[in-house]
Amino acid sequence: MARVNIVLIGPPAAGKSRSGRRLARALDRRFADTDKLIQAAHGPIRTIFEEQGEAAFRAIERETIRHALTQFDVVSLGGGAVMDPATQELLLQAPVIVVHLTVRPEAVAERIDNDKRPLIKSLDDWKALVEARRDTYERLASISVDTSFRPMRRVIDDILELLEQHSALTEAEVEHLQAARRGRTQHALHDIDGDEHDDEGDDQP
């Protein structure tokens, strides 16, 4: 699946980082979390916000995304990345399938780690951010999957099934997805699903 990138978008705490890693593992493809790339190159995201401002962070984020799409097959973006017009244009023009992960407020309440999220101080803040970004998420999305209170294995199975039906994929890419799904099904027959609900708090605003 080298021709088409898979990009995960969605609100903070939707599980983009964990889902991206699991999806890449299922497909045997390279994965990058752009928040992690930014932190490795520029330091903590909260510090960038506090010392340089959101505009400076978004500029860094934009170039990080552009680079990641040339180096990795599956890429998860920070929650607010798609609000940058240049990033929106990149996702619309590049050969990518955009996976929009959704999550309900009641599921987010137990995931939010306020220390890592400079734009979120409360669940009400999260709801306001999601409402402001909802139209953009939906406009860019190729497919959507809900992660609320669901084992990660089932989230990934849903993503794989929807990707398999996507018209942007070549026959070879579809066959690769089918093989990945068969492998996961066979594994599940021999192993109890022990994945916990996604409570990861890595996704940034």
Secondary structure, 3 states (H helix, E strand, C coil): CCCCEEEEECCCCCCHHHHHHHHHHHHCCCEEEHHHHHHHHHCCHHHHHHHHCHHHHHHHHHHHHHHHHHHCCEEECCCCHHHCHHHHHHHHHCCEEEEEEECCHHHHCCCCCHHHCCCCCCHHHHHHHHHHHHHHHHHHCCEEEECCCCEHHHHHHHHHHHHHCCCCCCHHHHHHHHHHHHHHHHHHHCCCCCCCECCCCCCCC
